[in-house]
Every structure is written in structure tokens, then in C-alpha cells.
Amino acid sequence: MVRTGEVHLERILGRRVVAANGRPVGRLEEVRAEKRGAGLVVVEYHLGPGALLERLSASVLRMFGGPRRRIYAVPWAELDLSDPEKPRLRGAVEDLRPPGASRE
């Protein structure tokens, strides 16, 4: 049984995410969560080719001169998962940032 507001990760990992204008952004490859109380809460999603390497723990390759790959960090509220088969950004692609970059 799935409660309202829940999406199974296996339904969204690897899905292509598009912007509101239909422009492809990248595939959803990584989900970041924080422990809150007795559960976990999603705080952001990572999209793009670098996020796949991150998910596979291959980011170590970059430390040894591998090419840098694009990763977008999407705050949880900025990703529309009302249709888990077709995730969409709520905002503009230009507003996205790499993981760890501050939001001003």
C-alpha cells in the first residue's frame, strides 16, 4: 500500500526528467535523503551523467583525472512526481545548481 506523497524509488531512478518547456534535463540517478525522526525525508535529487557515476560510486574516477560530468541538484520541491513515469521540473533548468553549490 502506498500512502499519498510516496513514490517508490525503483519507479523513478533512471527516468528522463524534462523541464516545464519539454526540454530534456537528464536522467534521475541519485536521491539524497536525511534522517528525520524515525524515517527518511528526501531533500534533493541528482540528475545528469555525473549523477550516474555518483550513484555507482564511480566518482572516485574523477579524482584520478577522469572527465567531469554534469550533475544537477534538484531540491525535492522542485521535481514534480505526480506522474512518476514522466518526472518534470517545476522551475527553469537555469535555476539548477551542481551539488554542494550554495543557493543565493
Backbone torsions as a table, in degrees:
resi	resn	phi	psi	omega
1	MET	NA	134.3	179.9
2	VAL	-110.6	125.6	176.4
3	ARG	-79.3	157.9	176.7
4	THR	-56.2	135.8	179.4
5	GLY	90.0	-0.5	178.5
6	GLU	-104.5	139.7	175.1
7	VAL	-134.6	132.2	178.1
8	HIS	-74.2	129.9	-176.9
9	LEU	-56.4	-36.7	-178.0
10	GLU	-64.0	-17.7	178.3
11	ARG	-83.2	-20.6	-175.4
12	ILE	-113.8	-24.7	-179.7
13	LEU	-62.2	131.5	-179.9
14	GLY	87.4	-6.8	179.6
15	ARG	-73.4	142.8	175.9
16	ARG	-76.2	130.5	179.0
17	VAL	-103.0	135.5	177.7
18	VAL	-118.0	154.6	176.0
19	ALA	-77.9	170.1	-179.5
20	ALA	-58.2	-28.8	179.7
21	ASN	-86.3	5.3	178.4
22	GLY	89.7	-4.3	180.0
23	ARG	-70.3	128.2	176.9
24	PRO	-64.7	138.1	-179.6
25	VAL	-106.3	-43.5	-178.1
26	GLY	157.3	173.4	178.7
27	ARG	-88.5	144.7	177.9
28	LEU	-77.9	112.9	-173.2
29	GLU	-117.1	-21.4	-174.1
30	GLU	-142.7	142.1	176.7
31	VAL	-124.4	126.7	178.4
32	ARG	-103.6	131.2	-179.7
33	ALA	-132.8	157.2	176.6
34	GLU	-123.3	147.4	177.1
35	LYS	-75.8	127.1	177.3
36	ARG	-136.0	113.9	-176.8
37	GLY	63.8	-130.1	-178.8
38	ALA	-90.0	-1.4	-175.6
39	GLY	-127.4	-172.0	176.9
40	LEU	-117.0	144.1	179.2
41	VAL	-125.2	128.7	178.2
42	VAL	-68.4	130.4	178.3
43	VAL	-108.6	-31.2	176.3
44	GLU	-162.3	162.0	177.5
45	TYR	-116.7	147.2	176.2
46	HIS	-114.0	131.7	-178.1
47	LEU	-120.5	156.0	172.4
48	GLY	107.4	170.1	-175.6
49	PRO	-61.9	-34.6	178.4
50	GLY	-69.0	-27.8	178.9
51	ALA	-68.2	-31.7	176.2
52	LEU	-64.9	-44.5	176.9
53	LEU	-60.8	-40.3	178.4
54	GLU	-60.6	-45.6	-179.1
55	ARG	-63.6	-36.7	-178.5
56	LEU	-86.7	7.9	-179.2
57	SER	59.9	27.7	179.2
58	ALA	-94.0	5.0	-179.7
59	SER	-62.5	-17.4	176.3
60	VAL	-59.9	-30.0	179.1
61	LEU	-58.4	-34.2	-179.9
62	ARG	-65.2	-30.0	-179.8
63	MET	-65.0	-23.7	-177.1
64	PHE	-106.3	30.2	173.4
65	GLY	92.6	6.9	177.1
66	GLY	-67.4	159.3	-178.6
67	PRO	-67.6	144.7	176.4
68	ARG	-78.9	137.7	-179.3
69	ARG	-115.1	148.3	-178.8
70	ARG	-69.0	133.5	172.8
71	ILE	-132.7	129.3	172.2
72	TYR	-105.8	134.0	172.7
73	ALA	-99.8	123.9	-177.8
74	VAL	-115.6	116.0	176.4
75	PRO	-57.1	146.7	-173.7
76	TRP	-53.2	-37.6	-176.2
77	ALA	-74.9	-11.7	-177.6
78	GLU	-93.8	1.5	179.5
79	LEU	-114.9	119.8	179.9
80	ASP	-86.3	111.4	179.5
81	LEU	-110.4	23.6	179.7
82	SER	-61.4	-28.3	170.6
83	ASP	-120.5	94.1	-175.7
84	PRO	-57.8	-21.2	178.8
85	GLU	-75.6	-20.7	-177.3
86	LYS	-137.8	71.4	179.7
87	PRO	-64.5	143.3	-177.9
88	ARG	-134.0	145.7	172.6
89	LEU	-73.6	143.9	174.5
90	ARG	-86.2	-29.0	-178.6
91	GLY	-108.8	-166.7	-178.9
92	ALA	-86.0	148.8	176.6
93	VAL	-58.0	-37.7	-177.5
94	GLU	-63.5	-18.9	179.5
95	ASP	-84.8	-9.4	-178.6
96	LEU	-75.7	158.9	-177.6
97	ARG	-136.0	160.4	172.4
98	PRO	-72.0	156.5	177.4
99	PRO	-57.6	139.5	177.8
100	GLY	87.5	-13.8	178.4
101	ALA	-78.0	142.8	-178.4
102	SER	-77.4	148.7	176.4
103	ARG	-96.5	123.2	-178.6
104	GLU	-106.4	NA	NA
